[in-house]
Amino acid sequence: MKVLLVRPKPHKNSLGLTDLMTCEPLELEYVYSIVKKMGHRVKIADMILERNSLEAIVRKYNPRVVMFTSYITHVNVIKGYADVVKSVSRKIITAVGGVHSEVIPGDFKYKNIDYVLGINGMQNTEILLNAIAKNEKPVFKHDAIDKSYKLPKPDRQSTKRYRKRYDYAYHAPCALLKTSFGCPYSCKFCFCVSITDHSYWTRELMPVIEELKDIQEPNVFIVDDNFLVSRERIIEFCKLLDENNIHKTFIIFGRADFIVENPDMITLLSKHGLDAVFVGIESFKQDELNDFNKRTDVETSKKASDILYENGVDLYAGAIVGPDWDKKDFKNFIRWIRSMHIRFVNLQPLVPLPGTEIYDKYKNRLLIKREEYEKWDLTHLAIMPTKLTPTQYYIQIIKGYFGTTSSLSSLYYMYQKCGFKITAKCFIGAMRMLWHYIRMIVEYRKVGRYGK
């Protein structure tokens, strides 16, 4: 049986970070290994980088099953893809997996989507393909999240024709690695904790090391929702790196409070290739941090910034721009960011994603319709501001970028560290994002729904 795995291309109205980075589809590489192990023929089509149309790929490959991976912004894209697949042949079976199908599977109820895998997508892939082979109806595992780790290594050869183009911001080429699932914290805005139902569990480290040995790229982005959880695990990880003579450059996610409480762990990791930590600093206002259930304080972010800087580790920051901010707030925020050693900042309006704890709180103030999935991209303004018009709000975000990590000094730092080619790529990506913001401003003013 032939199986086609598809990573969707973002909708034209979505604004994400694909202008700055394109990471490998790790989830599909796992599925590829599973399907291949079952004895089926399998192929990955990464539509972000693919030159051929999906219709052309389907006609040439002639699969029995086409499976899509999903985020919320892909819902309408995938429905369109399913239409394309069924237009080629009604006999082709379509299925959707991925994080959005796990949390809100009902969004994929559609005439041309045959199956939604929901939670335990890897196991349900096996169940689905076995059922199809036997001409039976699949009975998926939906009763509880499986916290065991029984997956084979992701097959990175499955994306061989795309791999040279996979990167993460200033790190190119770059591979992805997963060592744990979920997060032991419960920030109200976080979609990640919804995926794992607020659970957290880890992989054994030796299989992680074996996976690392197979990675050819010099840069590895560890995509755990939070890598900085256990001192003992970090120490063991570094010990295994030494014992197996593994030398990589690592990017990780981590919390500011762990960094402040465990500066020696940052020193240890920096000696083992840690180059950057993405930290959700979120806000310069303590009341907002409290409202997010962030369980930390503003001063901790500044201390974490200093510790990372002292160890030669870059700080990539995530910040949430509040819907009740005024121009003074934006100015104070820029001043706060400048006081820290931040090399990249992602400014996003507060977006109460469906499935998160804060969705109900703001659902009566939404600017985005529930079914406008492509606009739930953590960049479009989702909540009606109280002190600025949407146009003014977007302009302040643009000013925020140019006043912080898109400044000339930041570009010069990037040039010194990464060279001209990567700096130019990131600059061009930033200009594309600027154009998207300008387009959104024009859209709001043209539609006239949200003020002038």
N, C-alpha and C positions, 0 to 999 in steps of 0.2 A: 504493500500500500504506500502511495506517495503522500507525504504531508508537507505543506508549505506553512512556514512560520513567518508572520509579517509584523514588523515594527512600523507603526503609522508615521507618516510625515505630519508635523503640526499643521493645523488649519491656518489658512492665510490670515485670519483675524486673531490668531493667538500670538502673544508676545512672551517668549520664554528666553532661556539663555542659549538656545541653539545657535544664535549668531556669534556667541563667544566660545561655545564648546559643543562637542558631539561625543558623548560617551558610548562605549559599546553596549549592545542590548544583552546584558548579563543574564537576565531572566530567560531570554530565548536560547541562549547558549546552554543553559541548564536543561531546558525542554528538549533541545536538539539531542543532547546526550541520552536523555530518557527514551526518546522516540527511536534513536539509532540502536540503542541497546535492545529494544523490543523487536528489532529486525526489519523495521520499515525504512524506506528511503525518505530522506528529509532534507529540506533546503530552507535557508533564511533569506528573506528579502527585507533589507533595511531601506525603507522608502525615504528616509531622510537623505541618504546618499545614493540611492539607486537611480540610474539614468533611464531605465526602461519603465514603462507604465505597469501598473498592477495587472491590467487586462492582458498586456503582452506577456508578462511573466506567467500568468495562469494558463494562457493558451499554449505556451511553449512547454511548460512543465507538466500540465495536465494532472493536477493533484486530486486525490480523493477527498482530502480534508484540508481546509485552510483555517489557521488559527491566528488570532490577533492578540497582541498584548495591549494594555490600556491604562491611560490616566484619564481624569475627568475631561480634559481638553480634547480627547480623542473620540468622544462618544459619537458625535455627528460624523466625524471622519470615518470611523469604523462602519457606521451604518451605510455610508456611501460606498465604502470598499465592499461590503457584503452585497450591495446591489450590483456592483461590477462583477463579482464572482458568480453570482446567480445568473447574470446575463450571459455569461460564457456557458454555464451548464447548471441546470437546476439540480443535477445529481450530486454536485459538490457539496459537502457538508461544511458549514461554517461554525466556528466556535470562538468565544472571547474569554481570555484570562487576563491576568494583570491586576494591579492593586485596586483599580476602581471597581472591577467586577467582584472583588472580594468584599468591599465595604457596601456598595450600592448596586448589586446585580440587576435590580429592576430597571436601571437606566438603559440596559441593553435589550429590553424586551422589544423585539422588532421582527417584522415578517420574514426578513432574509437572514436573521441570525438564529441558527438552529439550537445552539447550546451556549450557556453561560457557566463557566467553570466555578466561579465563586471562590470561597476559601479553600485552602489545600489544593491550589491549582495544579501543582506538579503531580500529586497523586491522582487527581481527577482527570488529568491528561491520559494517564495509563488506563483508567477505568473507561474513558470515552473510546479510546482506540481499540481496546479489547472488545468493547460492546459492538463497535462498528464492524470489526472483523467477524464477529459471530452473528451479525444482523440482529442484535438485541438492543433494548433500550437501556442506556447507562443509568446506574444508581450512584450518584455522586456522594462523596464523603463531606457532608455539610453539618454534622452534629456538633463538632468541636474542632478547634484549631490543632493540627498535629504539630507538636513541639519537638518531635524527634528530627534528627537530621540524617536522612537515608539517601540523599541525592548523590549521584555520581559527579565527577569533576565537570565543570562546564566545558564544552568542546569549543575552544577558541579558534580551531581551524575552520569552524563553520562560518566564521566571518572574515576569513582570510583576505578576500578581495576588497574588504572595506577597512582593514585594521590600520593601515597607515594614516587614515584620516580621523581616527578616534583620539580625542584629546580632552583635557580639562583646563580651560583658561590658559594659564601660562605653561602648562605641563603637556608637552607633546613629544612623542606619542604617549598614550596613557591607557592602562588597563584597569579594570574594576575588580575588587575583591570583597567578598562578604564573609564576615567572621561571627556575626551575631544578628539577632532579630529582635526588633522592638526596642523599647527604652524603659528604664525603671522610673521615669518621671512622667508627669501627666499634664503637660502644658495644654491649656484649653483650646488653642488654635491649631494644634498639631494633628495632621491627618495620619501620621505614621503610627501613633498609638491606637488609632481606630483599626488599622490593618491587622494588628496583632492582638486586638482586644485588651490593650493595656498590659500585655505579658512581655516578658523579656527572657530570652534564653540564648546560649552561646554554642558555637561549634567547638569541638575538641581542636586544640591548636596544631597537633601533628599533621592532620589532613590539610589544614590551612597552609602549613609550610610546604607540604608536597604540592599543593596547587601553585604556590608562589614559585616553586622551582620550574614549573612549566611556562611561566609568564615571560615572554621575550622582551616586553617593553621595559624601559628603565624607570618609568613613573607608574606608581600604583596608587589608585584612589580607593581607600578602604571605605566602602559605602555603608558601614554600620550607622544606624541612626545616632548612636553614641558609642564611640570606641573607648572613651575615657571613663570607665566604670570601676574596674578592679585593678588595684596596684599589683596584686599577685599575678594576674593574667598578663599585664604589661611586662612585668619582669620576666615571666616565662617566655613570652613572645620574643623579647630581645635576646634571651639566652638561646632560643632555637635558631634565630637568625644567625648568631655567631657560630653555633655548632654546624650549621649547614652552609656557611660561607655565602649567605645571601646578602647582596648589596643593592638596595633599591631606594628610590626617592618616594616617600609616602606623603599622601594628603589624607587627613582624617576629619571626622566630625567630633566635637567634644564640647563640654560645658565649661564655662568660666570658673565656676566654683571648684570643680575638680582641679583645674590648673592651679588655682590659688592655694588650695589645700595640699597639693602634691607637686610642688615645683621640681622636686628631684626626679619625678617621672618624666617631666618634659625634658630635663637635662639628659636623662637616659635615652629617651626616644630620639632626641636630636642627634645623639651619637650613633644612632642606628637608622639614619636616613630621613627622619621627620623633617619635612620642608614647610608644611603649612597646616594650620588647623582652622577649620570653618566653625566659628562660634556664633551661636544665636545670642547676640547682645540685646536684641529686640528693641529696647527703649532707653532713653535717658531720663524717663520719669518713673519714679518708684511706684506710684499708684497704678501705672499701667502694668508694670511687672507683676504687681500683686494681683491685678485683675486677670492676668494671663495664667496665674498659678505657676509662675516661673520659679519660685522658691529660691530666689537669689536677689542681690541688690545691685544698684548702679555702680557703686564703688568697686565691686568685684570685677566688673568688666575692665575697668581701668587697670587694676592690679594684674589681671590675666594678660592684658596687652603688654605690660612691662615685662612680665616673666617670659613670654614668648619672644619678645624683642631681645632680651638679654641672652637668650639661647639661640639666636639666629633663626628663629622660626617665624614665618609670615603668618599674620592674622587675617583671615578672610572672614568678614563679619556679615551676619544677617540682621537686618533691622526692619522693624515694622512701623510704618508711618501711620499714626493714629487718625481716625476720621474727624476728630475734634480739634486737630491742630490748626493754629493760625500761622501767619507769616513769621511772627516772633518765635514760635516753637521751632519752625524749620531753621531759622538762623541759629538758635541755641543748639539745635541738634548738630548742625554743621560744625559749630565751634567745638562741641563735645567730641565728634568724630576726629577732628583735627588734633585734639589733645592726646589721641592715642596713636599707636603705631600700626594703623590699619592699612593693608596693601590693596584690599579689594572689599567693597561693600555692596551688598545686594539690598536695595531699598524697595520694599514692597508695601503697598497699602494693606491695611488689615483686611484679609479676605476670609470670611466665615464659611469655609468649605462645607458643603453638605456632608454630613457624617461626623462633623466635629462638634465638640461640646458647645461652641459659641454660635453655632448656626441659628438656633432658635432665638437667641438674644437679639440678633440683628436682622432677622428675616423680613421685618416690616420696614426696614430702611434700605433695602437692596436696590441698587441701580441696574443690576444684571438679572435678567430673567433666568429662572431655574434651568430652562431648556437651552439657553445660550451657552452650552458647555465650553465652547472654544474660548470664551471670555473669562472663565474661571481659572486663569493662568497665573494668579498671584502677582499680576502686573496691572491688569485693568482695575479701575476704581470700582469696587463692589458695593461700598456703603456710601450713602449720601453724606457728604461733609456738612458740618454745621456752621463753620466759620469762613469757608472759602467756597467758591464755585468749583465745579469739576475742572474747568479750564485753568483756573488759578492754582488748583491743587497739583495738576500735572506739571505746570510750569515750575512750581516749587520743588517737585521731585527732580526735574531736569537740572535745576540749579543745585540741588543737593549732590547730584553726581559730579557736576563740573566743579563744585566746591570741595570735593573730597577725592575720590579715587580716579576721577577722570581729569584731574588737574595736570598741568605740565610736569610738576615735580614727581607725580606718580608715574607718568609715562617715562620720565627719565630713569627712575628707579627700575622700572621694568626693562628698559633698554639695556641698562648696565648688567642686570641679572640674566636676562633671557636672550639678548641680541635683537637685531633689527627685524628678522623675519617674524618672530612670535609677537613682538611689540606691534608690528604693522597689522598682523592678523587681528589682534585684540582691538586695536584702534578702529579698524574697518568694522569689526563686529559692534563696537560701541556706537559708531555712527549709524549703523543699521538700526540699532535699538532706539537711537534718538529719532530716526525717521518714523519708527513705529509710534513713538510717543506723539510726535507731531500729527501723525495720521489719526490717532485717537482723539486728540484735541479737536481736529477738524470734524471728525465724526460726531462728537458730542454737540458741537456748535451747529452743525448742519441739521442733525435730527431735531434739536431743540427740546429734547425731553428733559434735559438736566440743567437748564439755565445757560446764561451767556458768560 
